[in-house]
Amino acid sequence: MIPEVGPSRARRLRRLEWSAARSRPVKAALGLVVTAACAAYILWQIDVGRTLHILGHADLGSFFAAVAIMGASVWPMAWRWQQLLRAQGIRDRLAWLVRAYFTAYTAGQVLPTSIGGDAWRIYETHKRHPGRSGPVAGSVLLERALGGVATLALAAIGFALAVGRYDVGGYLWVELAFVVAAALAGFALFSRRARGPLGRVLPLVRRLRVERPLRAAYEGMHAYREHGRLMVGVMLLTLGVQAVRVLAIWLAGRSVGVELSPRPYYVMGPLLFLVMLVPFTINGLAVREAFFVSFLTQLHVSADRAFATGFLFFVVTIALALPGAGIWAWQSLRTASPSVGHG
């Protein structure tokens, strides 16, 4: 195969750069449209004065319990990540991995969707382990995949519990569709038979110039196929962690007077996870709260309390980002200290 030379390659690079530059304002405009539409829906549904009153009288005990659940769940997730890295010959301290999780939560507050935090973990860990970008990215992406599968497993349980008991309309069928899609995605990622069909998308991947990072991540994830016992163990751990984290949403609801059992939240939680992956707004702003209003009002919860639940859960995620912000501030002071001393 004769490599591309001179003018042809330069024209191709210019086209790709022009296409990327053109897509940025389109994406920004789409983000504004989505945010504005969700904000308009929220304002149409709620009474702002009553909602503020509900938030002002929130039960702080339930709120801090939700924060405690989310914060405590970082340690088992960091341990899970440690085991996945170790299986690929990468050893790191649990304390540093916990720190990476907290700083990723902080990064996720200003980057689009929860995936932004994953990108931050990959970046920081790659700096500590140069030359191991594939296994590092594979471990983080596998964690994300395991979290999605565990969440959708809970969705399947929630689906079974909700049929005939809770009237949440089309949400149940959307959830079922995602459960099926997750099973197909798992086959595509870990089955050797899927390599042939996946090879058909290589021309597109090469045209987009992302073959190298995608191949490294795919190979990094596929390598875990040989670690069956580890995969079963971390999957069970992930399922347990996700089941407990859903209770944080329930507690956010209880703190603003939503009198529902945890059961419907096991239908809602997996869908919230998927909503938070929508890449058009920073940290799911407005999209998350609109989802809470849309879902909970179908369970006869007032729109004001539904919005208050979503907003309070957002505050829980902000609280989870505070340790990472403190770590960044401390690192900045330590870095600045020698310069100040020499001044």
C-alpha positions in Angstrom: 0.0 0.0 0.0 1.5 3.4 -1.1 1.3 6.0 1.7 -0.4 9.3 1.1 1.9 12.1 0.3 2.0 15.9 0.2 -1.0 17.8 -1.2 -3.5 14.9 -0.8 -2.7 14.4 2.9 -2.7 18.2 3.5 -6.1 18.6 1.9 -7.5 15.8 4.0 -6.2 17.3 7.2 -7.6 20.7 6.3 -11.0 19.1 5.6 -10.9 17.3 9.0 -9.9 20.5 10.9 -12.6 22.5 9.1 -15.2 19.8 9.9 -14.2 19.8 13.6 -14.2 23.6 13.8 -17.7 23.7 12.2 -19.1 21.1 14.6 -18.1 23.0 17.8 -20.6 25.9 17.4 -23.2 23.4 16.3 -22.7 21.4 19.5 -22.7 24.5 21.6 -25.9 25.7 20.0 -27.5 22.3 20.5 -26.5 22.4 24.1 -28.1 25.7 24.6 -31.3 24.5 22.9 -31.5 21.4 25.0 -30.8 23.3 28.2 -33.4 26.0 27.3 -36.0 23.4 26.4 -35.5 21.5 29.7 -35.6 24.8 31.7 -38.8 25.9 30.0 -40.4 22.5 30.7 -39.4 22.8 34.4 -40.7 26.4 34.8 -43.9 25.3 33.1 -44.4 22.5 35.6 -43.4 24.0 38.9 -44.3 26.8 41.2 -40.9 28.5 41.9 -42.0 30.0 45.3 -43.4 26.7 46.6 -40.3 24.8 45.4 -38.0 27.2 47.2 -40.1 26.8 50.4 -39.7 23.0 50.1 -36.0 23.2 49.6 -35.7 25.6 52.5 -37.4 23.1 54.8 -35.5 20.0 53.6 -34.6 17.4 56.2 -30.8 17.7 56.6 -30.5 14.3 58.2 -31.7 12.5 55.0 -29.5 14.9 52.9 -26.3 14.2 54.8 -27.1 10.4 54.8 -27.3 10.6 51.0 -23.9 12.4 50.9 -22.4 9.8 53.2 -23.6 6.9 51.0 -22.1 8.5 47.9 -18.9 9.4 49.6 -18.4 6.0 51.2 -19.0 4.2 47.9 -15.8 5.7 46.5 -13.6 3.2 48.5 -15.1 0.0 47.1 -15.1 1.5 43.6 -11.4 2.5 43.9 -10.6 -1.0 45.2 -12.4 -2.5 42.2 -10.3 -0.2 39.9 -7.1 -1.3 41.7 -7.9 -5.0 41.0 -8.5 -4.3 37.3 -5.3 -2.4 37.0 -3.4 -5.1 38.8 -4.7 -7.7 36.4 -2.8 -5.8 33.7 0.4 -5.5 35.7 -0.2 -1.9 36.9 0.1 -1.5 40.6 -1.0 1.6 42.5 -1.9 2.5 46.0 -5.6 2.5 47.1 -5.2 5.9 48.6 -4.1 7.5 45.3 -6.9 5.8 43.4 -9.4 7.2 45.9 -7.9 10.6 45.4 -8.2 10.1 41.6 -11.9 9.3 42.0 -12.6 12.5 44.0 -10.7 14.7 41.6 -12.5 13.1 38.8 -15.8 14.0 40.4 -14.6 17.6 40.6 -13.6 17.6 36.9 -17.0 16.1 36.1 -18.7 19.3 37.4 -17.2 21.4 34.6 -16.8 18.8 31.8 -19.8 17.5 29.7 -21.4 14.5 31.3 -20.0 12.0 33.9 -17.7 10.6 31.1 -15.6 13.8 31.6 -14.5 12.5 35.0 -13.5 9.2 33.4 -11.3 11.1 30.9 -9.7 12.9 33.8 -8.9 9.6 35.6 -7.3 8.2 32.4 -5.2 11.3 32.0 -3.9 11.4 35.6 -3.2 7.6 35.7 -1.5 7.6 32.3 0.9 10.3 33.7 1.8 8.0 36.6 2.2 5.0 34.3 3.7 6.2 30.9 3.4 3.8 28.0 0.4 2.0 29.5 -2.3 4.2 28.0 -4.2 1.2 26.6 -4.5 -0.9 29.8 -5.3 2.3 31.8 -8.0 3.4 29.4 -9.3 -0.2 29.2 -9.6 -0.4 33.0 -11.5 2.9 33.3 -13.8 2.1 30.3 -14.4 -1.4 31.7 -15.4 0.2 35.0 -17.9 2.4 33.2 -19.2 -0.6 31.3 -19.5 -2.7 34.5 -21.3 0.2 36.2 -23.7 0.4 33.2 -24.3 -3.3 33.2 -24.9 -3.4 37.0 -27.3 -0.5 36.7 -29.2 -2.1 33.9 -29.3 -5.4 35.9 -31.0 -3.3 38.6 -33.2 -1.9 35.9 -34.3 -5.5 34.9 -35.1 -6.1 38.6 -36.9 -2.8 38.8 -38.8 -3.6 35.6 -40.0 -6.9 37.1 -41.0 -5.1 40.3 -42.7 -2.2 38.6 -44.9 -4.1 36.0 -48.5 -3.7 37.1 -47.5 -1.8 40.3 -46.2 1.6 39.1 -47.6 3.5 36.1 -44.5 5.1 34.6 -45.6 4.9 31.0 -43.0 4.4 28.3 -40.1 4.6 30.7 -40.3 0.9 31.5 -40.0 -0.1 27.8 -37.1 2.3 27.3 -35.4 0.6 30.2 -36.1 -2.8 28.8 -34.6 -1.7 25.5 -31.4 -0.5 27.2 -31.1 -3.9 29.0 -31.2 -5.6 25.6 -28.8 -3.1 24.1 -26.3 -3.7 27.0 -26.4 -7.4 26.4 -25.6 -6.9 22.7 -22.8 -4.4 23.6 -21.3 -6.9 26.0 -21.2 -9.5 23.3 -19.5 -7.0 20.9 -16.8 -6.1 23.4 -15.9 -9.6 24.7 -16.8 -12.1 22.1 -14.1 -13.1 19.6 -16.8 -13.7 17.0 -17.7 -10.1 17.1 -14.2 -9.0 15.8 -15.2 -9.7 12.2 -18.3 -7.5 12.2 -16.5 -4.8 14.1 -13.8 -4.8 11.5 -16.4 -3.4 9.0 -16.3 0.0 10.8 -12.5 0.3 10.5 -12.7 2.5 7.4 -14.9 5.0 9.2 -12.7 4.9 12.3 -9.6 5.5 10.2 -11.3 8.4 8.4 -12.0 10.0 11.7 -8.4 9.4 12.8 -9.4 7.7 16.0 -8.3 4.2 15.3 -5.2 4.2 17.5 -6.9 5.3 20.8 -10.0 3.2 20.1 -8.0 0.1 19.3 -5.9 0.6 22.5 -9.0 0.9 24.6 -10.7 -2.0 22.9 -7.7 -4.3 23.4 -7.3 -3.1 26.9 -10.9 -4.1 27.7 -10.8 -7.3 25.7 -7.7 -8.4 27.7 -10.0 -9.0 30.7 -11.7 -11.8 28.9 -9.0 -14.1 30.3 -9.8 -13.1 33.9 -13.2 -14.7 34.4 -13.1 -15.0 38.2 -12.0 -11.3 38.5 -14.8 -10.2 36.2 -17.5 -12.1 38.2 -16.1 -10.6 41.5 -16.0 -7.0 40.4 -19.4 -7.4 38.7 -21.0 -8.5 42.0 -19.2 -5.7 43.8 -20.4 -3.2 41.3 -24.0 -4.5 41.5 -23.9 -4.1 45.3 -22.4 -0.6 45.2 -25.0 0.5 42.6 -27.8 -0.9 44.6 -26.7 1.1 47.7 -26.1 4.3 45.6 -29.7 4.3 44.4 -30.7 4.7 48.0 -29.0 8.2 47.9 -31.6 9.3 45.4 -34.3 7.9 47.6 -32.9 9.8 50.6 -32.8 13.0 48.5 -36.5 12.5 47.9 -37.3 11.8 51.5 -35.5 15.0 52.6 -38.0 17.1 50.6 -41.1 15.0 51.6 -41.4 12.5 48.8 -43.1 9.6 50.5 -42.1 6.7 48.1 -40.5 3.4 49.0 -37.0 2.7 47.5 -38.6 0.3 45.0 -39.5 2.9 42.2 -36.1 4.4 42.5 -34.6 1.1 41.2 -36.6 1.8 38.0 -35.6 5.5 38.0 -31.9 5.1 39.0 -30.7 3.3 35.8 -32.5 5.8 33.6 -30.9 8.7 35.5 -27.5 7.1 34.9 -28.3 7.1 31.1 -29.6 10.7 31.3 -26.4 11.8 32.9 -24.5 10.6 29.8 -26.3 13.1 27.5 -23.3 15.1 26.2 -25.0 18.4 25.4 -25.0 20.1 28.8 -22.4 20.7 31.5 -22.9 18.1 34.3 -26.4 17.3 33.0 -27.7 20.8 33.9 -31.5 21.1 33.6 -31.7 17.7 31.8 -31.4 15.9 35.1 -34.0 18.0 36.9 -36.4 17.8 33.9 -36.1 14.0 34.1 -36.9 14.0 37.8 -40.0 16.1 37.2 -41.1 13.9 34.2 -40.6 10.6 36.0 -41.8 11.3 39.6 -45.0 13.2 38.6 -46.1 10.0 36.9 -46.0 8.5 40.4 -48.3 11.2 41.8 -45.5 13.3 43.2 -46.0 17.0 42.9 -43.8 18.7 40.3 -42.4 21.0 43.0 -41.2 18.1 45.1 -40.0 16.2 42.1 -37.8 19.1 41.0 -36.6 19.6 44.6 -35.5 16.0 44.6 -33.5 16.4 41.4 -32.0 19.6 42.6 -31.0 18.2 46.0 -29.4 15.2 44.3 -27.4 17.6 42.2 -26.3 19.3 45.5 -25.2 15.8 46.7 -23.0 15.4 43.6 -21.5 18.9 44.3 -20.7 17.8 47.9 -19.0 14.7 46.5 -16.8 17.0 44.4 -15.6 19.1 47.3 -12.8 16.7 48.5 -11.4 16.8 45.0 -11.5 20.6 44.9 -9.7 20.6 48.3 -7.0 18.3 46.8 -6.5 20.6 43.8 -6.3 23.6 46.1 -3.7 21.9 48.3 -1.6 20.8 45.4 -1.7 24.4 43.9 -0.5 25.8 47.2 2.3 23.2 47.5 3.4 24.0 43.9 3.3 27.7 44.5 5.2 27.6 47.8 8.7 27.1 46.5 8.2 30.0 44.0 7.0 32.3 46.7 9.9 31.3 48.9 12.4 32.1 46.2 10.8 35.4 45.4 
